[in-house]
Amino acid sequence: ALPICASTSQIMEESDDGKDADEDRIRGWWHVNRSGFPISSETWECMWQHVIEVHPQGASLAREIRGLPCKRLPTPAPPVVSSSQLSVEQSILAVQTYLNELQYNHTGTQFFEIRKNRPLSRWSRFHLAINHQHSLCVCVCVCVCVRVSLSLSRLMESAKEIIRESLPIKCLEAVVVALYLTAPLTSVHRAALSFKSRQGDFYFRHVVLAVHAGGSYGALGLSRRHELMYKPLEYKSLYDLVREFINCYNKCSHTVVKVCLSAPVVHDLHSCAQIQWKHLAMRNGELQDDTLKRQLEKFSRAMRTS
């Protein structure tokens, strides 16, 4: 059985290769809610215990906040994007505005468990079996569900749950929601863009959703740092977009040591395909301008024709 509230060791391993996960000293960690909704008392206690341990004011802050009356907050409404209603640029901005309204999760507890090896949809395929017996044709429709993880949800179902609960989210959850909301925009090409950075002796990981439309590139996502999330559709090449992120990391005193791009993500919400999160992985020397530009130009050509 899975623990109700677990640390991020598994999440970190899924976000990069196993060797890196074992050898890196990962700065910062958080709990993951595995009990579903409504959130169990055990998960709440995990969250508050984490606050007590890491926040400078510790127990006094926890007592103060927990003693306040609960107020019902307005629930942000997800945008309805359609190429016939809004321009692509307006739709992308509407999705990012919604992510901003959900807000970044600073609590130390990730409310939604996201497993990156889930297929986009819960149901894999429908198989039609026709059985001829005594001159009667009996049609049996068998729905086969392929389970690649212990969770009942799949990525797009997780997105619906995040929208329904309207709780603060982290970067990976923001990418899942952005994939769901941009699915109707079939003219927009999408790929997960992830970074591994180093500050001192510690490593950090982050992911956004790179988007391409009308010859321009941009990004959707959330981060603690404003510079490391949304980028409008104004970059003329994928290289320009990635270079902008690397420059922003440098301004935050981080050194990018690895950049990954997923394979382009399909728009079919019922697809059983899994996202290839590390379709293109570039490390250290490959992040030099000439090599980086050549790799990204090759990838972007395939992305635009996908």
C-alpha positions, 0 to 999 in steps of 0.5 A: 500500500502507498503511504498517505503522505510521502516525500518527493523522492519518487517524484524526483526520480520520475523527473530525471534519470535514476542515476541523477536522482541517486547522485544529486543532492536535491535542495528542498522537498515536500509531501505528496497527498496520496489520500485523494479528496477530501484531504485526510486529517493525516495529510493535513498533519503532514503539511503542518508538521512540515511548516513547523519544521521549515518555516522560521516562525515554525509552531507559532505560525502554524497555531496562528493560521490554524486558529483563524476562521475559514473563509470561502474563497472564490473558485477561478473559472477555467477558460473556454478556448476555441480557435473560433472564439479567441485568437491563439495568442488570446487563448494562450494568455487566458490559460496562463491567467487561469494558472496564475489564479490557481497560484503556486503552491508554497505549502510544502504539500503537493495536493495532487499526485502526478505520475509522469508515466500515465497515458493521457487518457484512462481508457486505452482502446475498445475491442469489438468481438463478434461471436457467431453461434447458432446463426445468431450474431452476438456483438460483445464490446469489451473495454480494456483498461491498461493500468501502468500505475497504481493510481486510478487517475490518468493525466487528463483526469488529474487535470480535471481534478485540479480544476475541480478542487482549485487548489494551489499547484506546482510546476508539473501540475501546471503543465498537466492543466495547460495540456488539458486546456490547450487541447482544443487548439489543434494549430498549437504544437506543444512539448514539455520543456524541463530544466535541471539547474545547480546552485552551489552543491544542490540541484533543482528541477523545473518544467514548463509547457513550450508552445508553438503557433504562427511561427512563434514560440512561448511557454505556459507554467508556474514557478516561484520565480516569475521569470521561470514560467510564462513566456508570451508567443513572441520568440522566433525560434525554440532556441530563443525561447530556451536561451531566454530561460537559461539567461533567467536561470543565470540571473537567479544565480542558477546554472542550467546543467540539463535541458529536456524536451518531450516529444510533441504531445497529441491533442486527443484527450482520449489517446492512450499514448504516454508522453515521452518526457525525455525525447531530447536530453541535452547536458553540459557541453551540449548546452553550448550555443552552437550545439544547442541551436543545432539540436533545437532547430532539428527538434523544432522542425519535427515539432512543427510537422507533427 
